[in-house]
């Protein structure tokens, strides 16, 4: 697929049978998070390379369940990496208060 937008109806190629999905997130140019229906587990998210996706026109039988999964999942966070304090306001990099300091009795 040339460009992938959030909410697009897609079909995942390379799997038999082809899975119908709904684009949830595009974290990078080489990753797309797609909501699909796993026959054993139900609606789940899968990370797919964009080259394996093809656009589809018609609504599928599982699209209502996929939209429900996307609706109840919180939006992905952007900006802060693991272990950083970029998301916290007012802290100078320290995550705890000062420990008790004994008087040296």
NUVO-265503 format. One record per residue (C-alpha): x, y, z; chain; residue number from 1; residue in three letters. Coordinates in steps of 0.1 Angstrom, whole numbers, plus 5000, padded with zeros to 4 digits. Example, Ala and Ser with C-alpha at 12.3 -4.5 7.8 and 13.67 -1.06 7.14 Angstrom:
<r <5123,4955,5078>,'A',1,'ALA'>;
<r <5137,4989,5071>,'A',2,'SER'>;
END
This chain:
<r <5000,5000,5000>,'A',1,'UNK'>;
<r <5012,5035,4992>,'A',2,'UNK'>;
<r <5000,5053,5023>,'A',3,'UNK'>;
<r <4983,5039,5053>,'A',4,'UNK'>;
<r <4961,5061,5075>,'A',5,'UNK'>;
<r <4945,5053,5108>,'A',6,'UNK'>;
<r <4910,5037,5104>,'A',7,'UNK'>;
<r <4917,5023,5069>,'A',8,'UNK'>;
<r <4902,4990,5059>,'A',9,'UNK'>;
<r <4930,4966,5049>,'A',10,'UNK'>;
<r <4936,4930,5040>,'A',11,'UNK'>;
<r <4968,4912,5052>,'A',12,'UNK'>;
<r <4985,4893,5024>,'A',13,'UNK'>;
<r <5008,4863,5029>,'A',14,'UNK'>;
<r <4985,4845,5053>,'A',15,'UNK'>;
<r <4961,4818,5042>,'A',16,'UNK'>;
<r <4932,4827,5044>,'A',17,'UNK'>;
<r <4938,4865,5040>,'A',18,'UNK'>;
<r <4928,4884,5071>,'A',19,'UNK'>;
<r <4907,4915,5070>,'A',20,'UNK'>;
<r <4918,4943,5094>,'A',21,'UNK'>;
<r <4915,4978,5105>,'A',22,'UNK'>;
<r <4946,5001,5109>,'A',23,'UNK'>;
<r <4950,5012,5145>,'A',24,'UNK'>;
<r <4984,5030,5145>,'A',25,'UNK'>;
<r <5015,5037,5123>,'A',26,'UNK'>;
<r <5044,5039,5148>,'A',27,'UNK'>;
<r <5070,5041,5119>,'A',28,'UNK'>;
<r <5073,5037,5082>,'A',29,'UNK'>;
<r <5081,5000,5086>,'A',30,'UNK'>;
<r <5054,4991,5111>,'A',31,'UNK'>;
<r <5016,4993,5111>,'A',32,'UNK'>;
<r <4995,4981,5140>,'A',33,'UNK'>;
<r <4964,4964,5126>,'A',34,'UNK'>;
<r <4933,4951,5145>,'A',35,'UNK'>;
<r <4924,4916,5131>,'A',36,'UNK'>;
<r <4902,4887,5142>,'A',37,'UNK'>;
<r <4923,4857,5152>,'A',38,'UNK'>;
<r <4902,4826,5148>,'A',39,'UNK'>;
<r <4914,4812,5182>,'A',40,'UNK'>;
<r <4915,4844,5203>,'A',41,'UNK'>;
<r <4891,4869,5188>,'A',42,'UNK'>;
<r <4899,4905,5180>,'A',43,'UNK'>;
<r <4936,4913,5186>,'A',44,'UNK'>;
<r <4963,4937,5174>,'A',45,'UNK'>;
<r <4991,4926,5151>,'A',46,'UNK'>;
<r <5022,4945,5139>,'A',47,'UNK'>;
<r <5026,4942,5102>,'A',48,'UNK'>;
<r <5050,4956,5075>,'A',49,'UNK'>;
<r <5031,4980,5053>,'A',50,'UNK'>;
<r <5041,4961,5021>,'A',51,'UNK'>;
<r <5020,4932,5032>,'A',52,'UNK'>;
<r <4988,4953,5034>,'A',53,'UNK'>;
<r <4963,4959,5006>,'A',54,'UNK'>;
<r <4934,4982,5007>,'A',55,'UNK'>;
<r <4899,4968,5007>,'A',56,'UNK'>;
<r <4866,4985,4997>,'A',57,'UNK'>;
<r <4838,4965,5013>,'A',58,'UNK'>;
<r <4830,4961,5050>,'A',59,'UNK'>;
<r <4837,4926,5063>,'A',60,'UNK'>;
<r <4817,4905,5088>,'A',61,'UNK'>;
<r <4841,4912,5116>,'A',62,'UNK'>;
<r <4845,4950,5112>,'A',63,'UNK'>;
<r <4821,4958,5141>,'A',64,'UNK'>;
<r <4842,4938,5165>,'A',65,'UNK'>;
<r <4874,4954,5152>,'A',66,'UNK'>;
<r <4859,4989,5156>,'A',67,'UNK'>;
<r <4849,4980,5192>,'A',68,'UNK'>;
<r <4884,4968,5200>,'A',69,'UNK'>;
<r <4899,5001,5186>,'A',70,'UNK'>;
<r <4873,5022,5205>,'A',71,'UNK'>;
<r <4880,5006,5239>,'A',72,'UNK'>;
<r <4919,5007,5235>,'A',73,'UNK'>;
<r <4936,5039,5247>,'A',74,'UNK'>;
<r <4954,5059,5221>,'A',75,'UNK'>;
<r <4991,5051,5217>,'A',76,'UNK'>;
<r <5014,5076,5235>,'A',77,'UNK'>;
<r <5040,5095,5216>,'A',78,'UNK'>;
<r <5072,5113,5225>,'A',79,'UNK'>;
<r <5085,5097,5258>,'A',80,'UNK'>;
<r <5107,5067,5255>,'A',81,'UNK'>;
<r <5111,5040,5282>,'A',82,'UNK'>;
<r <5130,5052,5313>,'A',83,'UNK'>;
<r <5129,5089,5305>,'A',84,'UNK'>;
<r <5111,5116,5325>,'A',85,'UNK'>;
<r <5101,5135,5294>,'A',86,'UNK'>;
<r <5064,5131,5302>,'A',87,'UNK'>;
<r <5067,5144,5338>,'A',88,'UNK'>;
<r <5063,5181,5346>,'A',89,'UNK'>;
<r <5080,5197,5375>,'A',90,'UNK'>;
<r <5106,5171,5383>,'A',91,'UNK'>;
<r <5143,5176,5377>,'A',92,'UNK'>;
<r <5150,5140,5369>,'A',93,'UNK'>;
<r <5146,5126,5404>,'A',94,'UNK'>;
<r <5117,5102,5409>,'A',95,'UNK'>;
<r <5118,5099,5447>,'A',96,'UNK'>;
<r <5120,5121,5476>,'A',97,'UNK'>;
<r <5151,5123,5498>,'A',98,'UNK'>;
<r <5157,5094,5522>,'A',99,'UNK'>;
<r <5159,5098,5559>,'A',100,'UNK'>;
<r <5194,5108,5570>,'A',101,'UNK'>;
<r <5205,5096,5604>,'A',102,'UNK'>;
<r <5221,5121,5628>,'A',103,'UNK'>;
<r <5251,5099,5636>,'A',104,'UNK'>;
<r <5243,5090,5673>,'A',105,'UNK'>;
END
